[in-house]
Amino acid sequence: MNIGSLLNALPGAVAQGLIWGIMAIGVYITYRVLDIADLTVDGSLCTGGAVCIMLMLSGQNVWVAMAGAMAAGMLAGLVTGVFHAYMGIQPILAGILTQLGLWSVNLKIMGKANQVINVDKYSLLVSLRFIKNVPFFKNTILVVAVITILLIGILYWFFGTELGCSLRATGCNDKMARAQGINTNFGRVLGLMISNGLVAFSGALLSQYQGFADINMGRGAIVIGLAAVIIGEAVFGRVFHNFALLLLGVSLGSIIYYLVLQVVIWLGVDTDLLKLLSALIVAVFLWQFQSGSALLKPSRKGGKR
């Protein structure tokens, strides 16, 4: 085993961790703030990638394509929210239904199982080829890090507004929130829309980074998102108490997750076992920290401001 090959692979792992970290922040909003287990993300991640790639292939610039991807993700979250809040379907089942429907939607968007985009022909925001030997302002790690910080800042501001606080109150105590005149159904729908919008935005970045959108690119995304949330809380939860820092911890948890995976690959573990390994990582962290720590109990306040 050559240590040089591992060091060469680490920047790519950091870049992927940052991209998936945006998706993990979306998972955090539903899982921790709203106290909802949303499985829509396995479909909305691919939706974001598919919409982004197809818009760029049709001649749209990268920012328009990414805005369209986020809008498509929010629409997917809206469907799940309507299923859950207004049709009375349990959130897990609502997410599964939307995820199942998105499989067909994503195929229709792309026209086939995958679509490739060439970095030499299109002006991509991020790419695997932008990791090394590029101007610093074009480096994928720097670009995604700046985007992540901006998103965290926007979310920190939003969840401090009256509307944002109503969402946090809905996840904290649904009955008390209703007693205070908060429309909890609307809050759940809005929270799911924001979450899946971020997930789709992450999918748009991921499809650019890897150079293609594939129908299977979102499979198992919820496991990666939960792994990032759990690792972030386990490692940084006792230090980070501010809401913005908690979101940053989730992003850092995603980076740690991908660094661990990269080390495992370097050690020669069969890559066909990576999904199994991902599930085991989540299970171990849940088992290790859930019983003796409050870190993995649903955050009823979503962190202090």
Phi, psi and chi 1 to 4 in degrees:
 res  aa     phi    psi   chi1   chi2   chi3   chi4
   1 MET       -  124.6  -67.6 -179.5  -72.0      -
   2 ASN   -94.5  118.5 -174.6   -1.7      -      -
   3 ILE   -64.2  -27.6 -170.3   67.5      -      -
   4 GLY   -62.5  -38.7      -      -      -      -
   5 SER   -65.3  -35.9   63.0      -      -      -
   6 LEU   -66.6  -45.7  174.5   61.9      -      -
   7 LEU   -62.7  -36.0  -65.6  176.9      -      -
   8 ASN   -67.8  -29.3  -72.4  -29.0      -      -
   9 ALA   -85.2  -18.9      -      -      -      -
  10 LEU   -62.9  -41.4  -69.6 -176.2      -      -
  11 PRO   -58.0  -39.2  -26.1   36.0      -      -
  12 GLY   -64.3  -37.7      -      -      -      -
  13 ALA   -65.3  -39.2      -      -      -      -
  14 VAL   -64.4  -42.6  172.3      -      -      -
  15 ALA   -61.7  -46.2      -      -      -      -
  16 GLN   -62.9  -40.4  -75.0 -166.3   75.8      -
  17 GLY   -60.6  -40.9      -      -      -      -
  18 LEU   -65.4  -42.6  -77.5  168.0      -      -
  19 ILE   -63.8  -48.1  -68.3  172.2      -      -
  20 TRP   -69.3  -22.1  -77.4   90.3      -      -
  21 GLY   -62.9  -33.9      -      -      -      -
  22 ILE   -64.3  -41.0  -63.9  174.2      -      -
  23 MET   -61.8  -40.4 -176.4  -84.3  -62.5      -
  24 ALA   -65.0  -34.0      -      -      -      -
  25 ILE   -63.2  -39.7  -69.5  173.4      -      -
  26 GLY   -62.1  -41.7      -      -      -      -
  27 VAL   -63.2  -38.9  172.0      -      -      -
  28 TYR   -59.6  -39.2 -178.6   90.8      -      -
  29 ILE   -62.2  -43.0  -70.1  173.6      -      -
  30 THR   -78.7  -43.6   50.9      -      -      -
  31 TYR   -73.0  -38.2 -176.4   59.1      -      -
  32 ARG  -102.8  -48.1  -74.3  -69.8 -172.1 -112.6
  33 VAL   -74.1  -48.1  177.7      -      -      -
  34 LEU   -92.6  -11.2  -70.7  179.5      -      -
  35 ASP    58.5   45.2 -163.5   17.6      -      -
  36 ILE  -125.6  133.8  -69.3  175.5      -      -
  37 ALA   -92.3  103.7      -      -      -      -
  38 ASP  -106.5  117.7  178.4   31.2      -      -
  39 LEU   -95.9    6.5  -60.3 -176.5      -      -
  40 THR   -60.7  -27.8  -48.5      -      -      -
  41 VAL   -58.6  -30.2  -62.2      -      -      -
  42 ASP   -62.3  -25.4  -81.0   22.2      -      -
  43 GLY   -98.2  -39.0      -      -      -      -
  44 SER   -71.3  -25.7   57.4      -      -      -
  45 LEU   -61.8  -46.8 -175.8   89.5      -      -
  46 CYS   -66.0  -37.5  178.7      -      -      -
  47 THR   -58.9  -45.1  -59.3      -      -      -
  48 GLY   -60.9  -44.5      -      -      -      -
  49 GLY   -64.5  -42.5      -      -      -      -
  50 ALA   -65.0  -46.2      -      -      -      -
  51 VAL   -63.4  -44.0  169.9      -      -      -
  52 CYS   -59.8  -49.9  178.8      -      -      -
  53 ILE   -63.4  -44.5  -66.6  -61.7      -      -
  54 MET   -67.8  -36.4  -64.6  -51.4  -65.0      -
  55 LEU   -66.6  -40.2  -75.7  175.1      -      -
  56 MET   -68.1  -38.9  -67.8 -167.2   71.3      -
  57 LEU   -65.7  -25.6  -69.9  176.4      -      -
  58 SER   -85.4   -1.7   68.4      -      -      -
  59 GLY   110.4   -0.9      -      -      -      -
  60 GLN   -76.9  151.4  -59.9  -64.0  -30.2      -
  61 ASN   -76.6  168.4   68.5   58.6      -      -
  62 VAL   -64.2  -34.8   65.6      -      -      -
  63 TRP   -70.2  -40.7  -64.4  106.8      -      -
  64 VAL   -63.1  -42.0  172.1      -      -      -
  65 ALA   -62.7  -41.0      -      -      -      -
  66 MET   -72.2  -34.7  -68.0  175.0   65.9      -
  67 ALA   -65.1  -40.2      -      -      -      -
  68 GLY   -64.3  -37.9      -      -      -      -
  69 ALA   -63.5  -44.1      -      -      -      -
  70 MET   -64.0  -40.9  178.8  173.6  -82.0      -
  71 ALA   -62.4  -40.4      -      -      -      -
  72 ALA   -64.2  -40.2      -      -      -      -
  73 GLY   -64.4  -40.1      -      -      -      -
  74 MET   -64.5  -35.8  -65.4 -177.8   73.2      -
  75 LEU   -64.8  -39.6 -176.7   60.0      -      -
  76 ALA   -63.2  -41.7      -      -      -      -
  77 GLY   -64.0  -34.8      -      -      -      -
  78 LEU   -61.9  -43.0  172.2   63.6      -      -
  79 VAL   -61.9  -47.1  172.9      -      -      -
  80 THR   -61.1  -41.3  -60.6      -      -      -
  81 GLY   -62.8  -41.3      -      -      -      -
  82 VAL   -65.5  -43.2  169.4      -      -      -
  83 PHE   -56.1  -45.4  -78.2  163.8      -      -
  84 HIS   -79.5  -55.1  169.0   50.5      -      -
  85 ALA   -76.6  -37.0      -      -      -      -
  86 TYR  -108.1  -15.1  -66.0  102.5      -      -
  87 MET  -110.0   -2.6  -63.2  177.1   65.0      -
  88 GLY    74.8   15.7      -      -      -      -
  89 ILE   -81.7  138.5  -59.4  173.3      -      -
  90 GLN   -57.1  142.2  -69.9  -64.6  -41.3      -
  91 PRO   -57.1  -38.4   17.2  -30.1      -      -
  92 ILE   -63.7  -45.5  -68.7  179.5      -      -
  93 LEU   -66.9  -37.7  -65.7  176.9      -      -
  94 ALA   -61.5  -42.7      -      -      -      -
  95 GLY   -65.1  -39.8      -      -      -      -
  96 ILE   -64.1  -42.3  -69.3  173.1      -      -
  97 LEU   -61.6  -45.7  -70.8  174.0      -      -
  98 THR   -65.4  -43.1  -53.6      -      -      -
  99 GLN   -58.5  -42.8  175.5 -164.4  136.2      -
 100 LEU   -63.4  -44.6 -179.6   64.1      -      -
 101 GLY   -65.0  -34.3      -      -      -      -
 102 LEU   -66.9  -24.2  -75.3  175.5      -      -
 103 TRP   -57.0  -48.0  178.3  -86.4      -      -
 104 SER   -69.5  -41.2  -62.9      -      -      -
 105 VAL   -60.3  -44.7  171.7      -      -      -
 106 ASN   -64.4  -37.7  -65.9  -23.7      -      -
 107 LEU   -63.3  -40.0  -79.4  174.5      -      -
 108 LYS   -68.2  -38.6  -77.3  -64.4 -177.2 -179.1
 109 ILE   -61.8  -45.4  -69.3  173.2      -      -
 110 MET   -85.6  -23.5  -66.2 -171.5  -70.5      -
 111 GLY    83.8  -13.6      -      -      -      -
 112 LYS  -160.8 -175.9   54.2 -177.4  180.0  179.3
 113 ALA   -70.6  -23.8      -      -      -      -
 114 ASN  -153.9  155.2   57.5   73.3      -      -
 115 GLN  -133.7  133.6  -74.8  -77.0   -1.3      -
 116 VAL  -104.3  143.3  178.9      -      -      -
 117 ILE  -127.5  135.7 -169.1  164.3      -      -
 118 ASN   -96.7  123.8 -167.2  -35.6      -      -
 119 VAL   -64.8  -23.7   67.1      -      -      -
 120 ASP   -77.8  -22.0  -64.2  -39.3      -      -
 121 LYS  -102.9  -21.8  -63.8 -178.9  179.5  179.2
 122 TYR  -125.3  146.9  -63.9   89.0      -      -
 123 SER   -85.6   90.6 -179.7      -      -      -
 124 LEU   -85.4  150.3  -55.6 -177.2      -      -
 125 LEU   -77.7  -39.7 -176.3   63.7      -      -
 126 VAL  -133.7  156.2  -62.4      -      -      -
 127 SER  -164.5  153.8  171.9      -      -      -
 128 LEU   -58.4  -29.6  177.9   60.7      -      -
 129 ARG   -79.7   -6.9  -70.4  168.6   56.7  178.8
 130 PHE   -98.0   22.5  -63.2  164.5      -      -
 131 ILE   -86.5  -42.2  -62.7  -66.8      -      -
 132 LYS  -129.2  155.6  -61.0  177.4 -178.6  178.1
 133 ASN    58.5   39.1  -56.3  -41.5      -      -
 134 VAL  -132.4  159.1  -66.8      -      -      -
 135 PRO   -56.3  145.7  -23.6   33.2      -      -
 136 PHE   -58.0  -34.1   79.4   95.8      -      -
 137 PHE   -72.2  -12.6   58.7   85.1      -      -
 138 LYS  -103.3   -6.0 -162.4  174.3 -177.6  179.4
 139 ASN   -61.9  129.9 -173.3  -78.6      -      -
 140 THR   -57.8  -41.7  -67.7      -      -      -
 141 ILE   -60.8  -46.1  -64.8  175.8      -      -
 142 LEU   -65.7  -44.3  176.2   63.0      -      -
 143 VAL   -61.1  -48.1  170.1      -      -      -
 144 VAL   -69.7  -34.4 -178.5      -      -      -
 145 ALA   -63.2  -43.0      -      -      -      -
 146 VAL   -64.2  -44.1  170.4      -      -      -
 147 ILE   -60.5  -42.8  -69.5  174.1      -      -
 148 THR   -61.9  -44.4  -60.1      -      -      -
 149 ILE   -62.8  -42.2  -68.2  172.0      -      -
 150 LEU   -62.6  -43.8  -71.3  174.4      -      -
 151 LEU   -63.3  -41.9  -73.1  174.1      -      -
 152 ILE   -62.3  -41.4  -69.8  174.4      -      -
 153 GLY   -61.9  -42.9      -      -      -      -
 154 ILE   -64.9  -43.8  -66.8  170.4      -      -
 155 LEU   -65.6  -39.1  -69.9  170.9      -      -
 156 TYR   -61.2  -42.6  179.9   73.8      -      -
 157 TRP   -66.0  -46.5  165.0   80.9      -      -
 158 PHE   -61.8  -45.4  171.8   75.0      -      -
 159 PHE   -74.9   -1.3  -79.8  100.8      -      -
 160 GLY   -95.6   -9.5      -      -      -      -
 161 THR   -78.3  171.2   63.7      -      -      -
 162 GLU   -60.9  -42.2 -177.8  177.0   -7.8      -
 163 LEU   -65.9  -43.8  179.6   58.3      -      -
 164 GLY   -63.3  -40.2      -      -      -      -
 165 CYS   -65.4  -32.1  -72.5      -      -      -
 166 SER   -66.9  -34.7   70.3      -      -      -
 167 LEU   -65.5  -42.4  -95.7   67.3      -      -
 168 ARG   -67.2  -36.5  -62.2  168.7   75.8 -177.6
 169 ALA   -66.7  -36.1      -      -      -      -
 170 THR   -61.8  -43.9  -62.4      -      -      -
 171 GLY   -72.8  -28.2      -      -      -      -
 172 CYS   -72.8  -51.7  176.8      -      -      -
 173 ASN  -155.3   98.6 -169.5  -41.2      -      -
 174 ASP   -59.2  -45.2  178.4   81.7      -      -
 175 LYS   -67.2  -43.0  -66.8 -179.0 -179.9  178.7
 176 MET   -64.3  -39.1 -178.4   62.6   71.8      -
 177 ALA   -61.7  -42.9      -      -      -      -
 178 ARG   -64.3  -36.8  -75.2 -159.6  -57.8  -89.0
 179 ALA   -64.9  -25.8      -      -      -      -
 180 GLN   -88.9    5.9  -63.2  -61.6  -41.3      -
 181 GLY    87.7   14.1      -      -      -      -
 182 ILE   -83.9  134.3  -64.7  174.0      -      -
 183 ASN   -80.1   92.1 -172.8  -23.4      -      -
 184 THR   -68.6  -31.7   55.9      -      -      -
 185 ASN   -63.5  -45.0  -75.3  -23.4      -      -
 186 PHE   -62.9  -39.1  172.8   77.8      -      -
 187 GLY   -61.7  -42.8      -      -      -      -
 188 ARG   -64.7  -43.9  -70.8 -165.0 -173.8   92.2
 189 VAL   -62.1  -45.5  172.4      -      -      -
 190 LEU   -63.7  -42.4  179.9   59.4      -      -
 191 GLY   -61.8  -41.8      -      -      -      -
 192 LEU   -66.7  -34.5  -73.8  163.7      -      -
 193 MET   -67.3  -44.6  -70.2  177.8   66.8      -
 194 ILE   -62.8  -44.9  -66.0  171.7      -      -
 195 SER   -59.3  -52.1  170.4      -      -      -
 196 ASN   -73.2  -23.5  -76.6  -78.1      -      -
 197 GLY   -64.4  -42.3      -      -      -      -
 198 LEU   -66.4  -39.8  -70.6  171.0      -      -
 199 VAL   -62.3  -44.8  171.5      -      -      -
 200 ALA   -66.1  -36.4      -      -      -      -
 201 PHE   -61.7  -41.6 -173.2   82.5      -      -
 202 SER   -62.1  -41.1  174.1      -      -      -
 203 GLY   -62.0  -36.3      -      -      -      -
 204 ALA   -64.6  -42.9      -      -      -      -
 205 LEU   -65.6  -41.6  -71.1  172.1      -      -
 206 LEU   -64.1  -41.8 -179.5   62.4      -      -
 207 SER   -64.6  -36.8   63.2      -      -      -
 208 GLN   -68.0  -43.2  -66.9  177.2   61.4      -
 209 TYR   -60.2  -45.2  176.8   79.9      -      -
 210 GLN   -89.6   -9.8   61.4 -169.1   14.8      -
 211 GLY    86.6   10.5      -      -      -      -
 212 PHE  -164.5  158.5   63.3   90.7      -      -
 213 ALA  -112.8  133.1      -      -      -      -
 214 ASP  -129.7  146.2 -175.1   84.3      -      -
 215 ILE   -61.2  -24.2 -167.9   65.0      -      -
 216 ASN   -98.4    5.7  -68.5  -48.5      -      -
 217 MET   -67.1  -21.0   65.3 -175.9  -74.2      -
 218 GLY   -96.5   -2.1      -      -      -      -
 219 ARG   -65.6  125.3 -178.3  171.2  -66.5  177.6
 220 GLY    82.2    7.7      -      -      -      -
 221 ALA   -61.0  -36.1      -      -      -      -
 222 ILE   -63.6  -33.7 -174.3   62.6      -      -
 223 VAL   -66.8  -43.3  176.1      -      -      -
 224 ILE   -64.7  -41.7  -63.0  174.5      -      -
 225 GLY   -61.7  -46.2      -      -      -      -
 226 LEU   -64.7  -38.3  -71.6  175.3      -      -
 227 ALA   -60.9  -43.6      -      -      -      -
 228 ALA   -63.9  -43.4      -      -      -      -
 229 VAL   -62.3  -47.3  171.0      -      -      -
 230 ILE   -67.7  -45.8  -67.1  164.5      -      -
 231 ILE   -63.2  -43.4  -66.8  171.9      -      -
 232 GLY   -59.8  -43.1      -      -      -      -
 233 GLU   -69.9  -39.8  -69.7 -177.8  -24.6      -
 234 ALA   -65.8  -39.0      -      -      -      -
 235 VAL   -84.9  -42.0  175.9      -      -      -
 236 PHE  -112.2   -4.5  -55.1  104.5      -      -
 237 GLY   -60.8  -33.9      -      -      -      -
 238 ARG   -78.5  -15.4  -71.1 -171.4  174.0   89.4
 239 VAL  -101.5  -40.9 -180.0      -      -      -
 240 PHE   -94.6  116.5  -66.6  169.3      -      -
 241 HIS  -117.9  -27.2  -59.6  -70.2      -      -
 242 ASN   -65.6  142.7  177.5  -84.3      -      -
 243 PHE   -58.0  -43.6 -176.9   67.6      -      -
 244 ALA   -62.4  -40.1      -      -      -      -
 245 LEU   -69.5  -32.1  -68.0  178.8      -      -
 246 LEU   -63.5  -41.3  -72.7  172.7      -      -
 247 LEU   -64.8  -39.4  -64.6  179.6      -      -
 248 LEU   -63.0  -39.2  177.6   60.9      -      -
 249 GLY   -61.9  -36.5      -      -      -      -
 250 VAL   -63.3  -43.8  169.7      -      -      -
 251 SER   -63.0  -42.0 -178.1      -      -      -
 252 LEU   -66.0  -34.0  -65.5  175.4      -      -
 253 GLY   -62.8  -36.0      -      -      -      -
 254 SER   -66.5  -39.7  178.6      -      -      -
 255 ILE   -62.8  -44.8  -65.0  174.1      -      -
 256 ILE   -59.5  -43.3  -67.4  172.5      -      -
 257 TYR   -57.5  -47.1  171.0   82.7      -      -
 258 TYR   -72.4  -30.7  -92.4   92.5      -      -
 259 LEU   -65.6  -40.8  -71.8  174.7      -      -
 260 VAL   -63.2  -44.2  170.1      -      -      -
 261 LEU   -60.8  -39.7  -80.0 -173.2      -      -
 262 GLN   -64.6  -39.7 -167.1   60.5   58.0      -
 263 VAL   -64.7  -40.2  171.1      -      -      -
 264 VAL   -62.7  -43.0  169.0      -      -      -
 265 ILE   -62.8  -41.8  -66.5  172.7      -      -
 266 TRP   -62.3  -31.8  174.9   70.6      -      -
 267 LEU   -74.7   -7.3  -69.7  173.5      -      -
 268 GLY    97.4   13.9      -      -      -      -
 269 VAL   -69.0  138.8  174.3      -      -      -
 270 ASP   -57.1  123.9 -173.3   -6.8      -      -
 271 THR   -65.1  -19.5   54.7      -      -      -
 272 ASP   -66.2  -15.6  -69.9  -19.7      -      -
 273 LEU   -97.1    5.6  -60.1  176.6      -      -
 274 LEU   -65.1  -37.7  -72.1 -177.6      -      -
 275 LYS   -64.1  -42.0  -66.9  -68.0 -174.0 -178.2
 276 LEU   -62.4  -42.1  174.7   60.6      -      -
 277 LEU   -62.6  -40.9  179.2   62.8      -      -
 278 SER   -59.4  -45.6  -60.3      -      -      -
 279 ALA   -62.4  -39.7      -      -      -      -
 280 LEU   -67.6  -37.1  -69.5  176.6      -      -
 281 ILE   -60.7  -46.2  -70.6  173.9      -      -
 282 VAL   -62.3  -45.6  175.2      -      -      -
 283 ALA   -61.3  -42.6      -      -      -      -
 284 VAL   -64.9  -45.2  168.0      -      -      -
 285 PHE   -65.5  -39.3  -89.4   90.1      -      -
 286 LEU   -61.9  -46.1  -78.7  170.4      -      -
 287 TRP   -64.8  -40.7  166.1   69.3      -      -
 288 GLN   -71.5  -36.1 -174.7   67.0   28.6      -
 289 PHE  -109.9  -18.5  -67.6   95.9      -      -
 290 GLN   -68.7  -40.9 -173.9  164.9  -72.6      -
 291 SER   -72.6  -39.7   58.0      -      -      -
 292 GLY  -105.7    6.7      -      -      -      -
 293 SER  -139.5  147.8  171.1      -      -      -
 294 ALA   -83.3   -2.2      -      -      -      -
 295 LEU   -62.7  -37.8  -69.2  176.5      -      -
 296 LEU   -97.0    5.8  -63.5 -174.4      -      -
 297 LYS   -79.7  144.5  -65.3  177.4 -177.3  176.8
 298 PRO   -52.8  128.9  -26.9   34.8      -      -
 299 SER   -75.6  109.0  175.4      -      -      -
 300 ARG   -75.7  -12.1  -64.6  -59.7 -176.6 -177.6
 301 LYS  -116.6   -9.4  -63.6 -177.5  179.1  178.4
 302 GLY    68.3   20.6      -      -      -      -
 303 GLY    94.5  154.8      -      -      -      -
 304 LYS   -82.2  152.5  -61.1  177.8 -178.2  178.3
 305 ARG   -92.5      -  -72.3 -166.6   56.9   81.8
